[in-house]
Amino acid sequence: MNSHLPTEKQQKLKQLIVIFCILLITLLFAFTLLIAEPTQELSSFELDQQGQKVGSGPTEFRIHNQQLYVAVPSNGHYVIPEADLKTIRMLSDDIATRQIAVDQKHVYCGNMILKNLNPQTVRSIGDGYISDGQVSYYCSQITERNTELNVVQEVWQILLHHTGIGSKPQSYWYPHYQLETSQSPYQLTVQGTVSNGEYTYFRGKLVEQANGHTMRYLPSYSGSSDRLRESSHYTADGTHVYYKNQRVPVQDHPQLMVFDFGGGIESEFLHDRKTQNFYYQTSPFSQKYSPYHLLNKDDEHAHDPLFLSQQGIYFYHRQEQKLQRTGDNPFSQKLTQLAPDVFHNGQDTYYLGLYDKYIRSGRGTKLCYRSTVLYRLKNAPVNRWQKIAEVKYGNSRWRAATIWKNGAQYYYFDEFGQGQGFDQAVYLIKDAYALRFILNPSRSSDDIRQYAGRGILLSPQVERLAKAKYDENFCVSELWSQNE
């Protein structure tokens, strides 16, 4: 037993030495950082005002003081030391290639050199795809975080760059991918997709087993608009369905529909109307609770869509990537919609609203969590609802709300939404004076936005039925206030 003690002590000593060295190096660099002159970068304004554009069309490239710069959104500008300023040119005047330049030796995707491409014969295929007849690439028009650069590397490179020892870290870049080489040339089939009959690519990534020549975008609707458009990410080829370049476990058929909740990044859901199931990206909702019914198709008074099944109300937690139950389904027998985000079940009236928890301190305001809440109105019998007016502003044809009467009370059913300062779908109109004020046809959109703040509209008495919540930041106070 004792023979192992020296070895264990030596291991602990080595660990302590390593930790000490890391701390020492960190302190040395921190000291260097304090005393060194930081590297000065040209601002975007200076480059735009003083730099010379490359080409006559759309471009991200500028020449300044005999150096070529390229804009890489989210991380400023980068110098391209390899560039030949005498022969530098844009690949084309197409806006989709504004991030691609060529000189006598290289082809550049932003500040990255695309290897093995012949700059003399390279041409644009479309939507960021280029080829020299043999080698083909995709160069994205939108920058992304460089996942090949880990946090330790990035911090180290920032320190080196700040002290003038190293170059600027490639924290963001224009993603670029080389396509498989084959005898047949690549052709653009639908937006963002190329195929040569053997290989198909969606925004530079291989789509396995896809027929690129029959590829189409699935129809999509967004918000309260009934007008269909093409999905941003879901495609189908007559057999398979894809989210970006990944297979979705459903066969292509005419009853597939996409809805875009919120119109942001990763905001699309796929709806299979034949089975009444839903998919987020490539993940199907659990068959255990199907069929599902979508309660709210837009984000006017909600952060997330809510899905009804016989077993309850669910929402898809997009951070944790799983379906979560958030309450009982009060609409298991009947669901009637009075107005956007306002519903009844034959007995009670319900509406959607937002509840976001903030805490304030000397260091500012911090958002703890966001949530979408389904409320049940108190003292509002369903059989007494009477629509009496529409609220429009000025001479506009756009409707801001509808006015409803229930017994002796008047209610304001909002359609402006959270973007205009209305966090809930239903408000109680304070009194007869407030009602006349709201119904005045000369009211402007600015007047309407001030209704709640000026006390013209009040929050009615309610009971909370369901709450779809996700955390934004850790807040200590939430440990003892879980019932909010």
C-alpha positions, 0 to 999 in steps of 0.5 A: 500500500505504502509503495503507491504513496510517492506515485500519488504524491507525484501525480498531485504535484504535477497537477499543481505545477500545471495549474500554477503554470497556466495561472502564471501564463495567464497573469503574464498575458494579462499584464502584457495586455495592460501595458501594450498598445492595442492593435488599431483597426480601421472602422467600417465607416473609414473603409466605406468613406476612404476605401476603394470598392472592388468592382462596380456592383455589389461587393464586400471588398475594399482597397485601402492603403495598398491592402485588400479588406473584406467585410465579415459581418459580426466580426468587422473587416479582415485584411487579405495579405495574399491578394494581388491588387493589380488583378483583383476583381469580383467574380460577378455583379450578382449580389449573391457573389458579393463575398467572392473575389478573384485575382490571378492566383486565387479565388476568395470566399470572404478572406478565405482562399478556396483551394484548387479552383482555377481563377481564370475559368471560375464562374458563378452557378448561382446562389453562392455556388461556383465552379471552374468546370472541374472543381465546384464550391459553395460560398455562403452569403451569410456569415456564421460562427466559426465552430472550428475555433474553440473558446481556448484558441479564440481567447489565446488568439485575441490576446495575441492580436491585441498585443500585435503579435498575432493576426485577428482570430477567425471568429466568424466567416463565410461558410464554404464547402467543396462539392464532390467532383463528377463528370456532369456539371452542377446546375441550380435546380431550386433556390439554394440547391444544385444537382448534377444528377448524382449529387445534390447540395442544399446551401453547400451540404450534401442531401443524401438520396435526393432527386435534385431535379424534382426538388421543391420547397414545401408551402408555408404560412406565417402569422395571421396571413393566409397567403402561402409562400415557400418554406425557408428550409423544408424541401421535398423531391416527390419521395423524401422530405428534408429539413435543410440537408437532413432527412425528415422521417415522413414520406412526401405527399400533398398534405404536408404544410409548413408554418413559420412561427415568428419568422426568426431563425429555426422558427419553422414547424412541419405539419402532416395534415394526413396524420395530424402530427407535427415535426420540429426540424427533423424530430416528430412529435410523440405519437403517444399524444397525437393527434395534435391541433395547433392552437395559435399559428402566430406570435402576436401574444405568444413566444411559442405555438401551443399544441392541443391533444386529448392528453393536454396542452404541449409546446416544443421546447426549442432549447431542450429540443423536446415536447413538454406538457404545460397543462390540461386541455380545456378544449377537448370537446369544443374549440371556437375562436372569437378573435386572434388568440381568443377562444372559448369551449362552450363554457369559458373564454380563454386568451393568450398572453406573455409573462416575462420575468425580469429582475433589477439590480444596481447592475441593470435589468436581467431577463430570467425567463420568457413564457406564453400563458393561457388565461381563463377569463373570470366573470365572462359567460360565453353566451353573452359575447357581442361584437360591437365594433372594429378599431382602425386607425385614421383612414387605414384599412388595417384593423388594430382590435375589435370591441366586444360586450359581455354583460355590462363590461366592454372588452378590447381584443387586441390584434396589434400584438407584442411588437406594438406593446400589447402583451396580451390578447384581451383587455378590459375597457376601463369605463364609458369615457375610455370606450368613446375615446377608443372608438374615435375614428381620428385616433392614430396608431401612436394613440393606440399604443398608449392605451394600456400605459395610460390606464384606458385598458386594464388587465381583466381578472383571470385564472392561469391555465397553462404556462409554456416557459423557458429560461433565459438566464439563471436568477437566484430569486427563481429558486423560491418563486417557482409558482409565478 
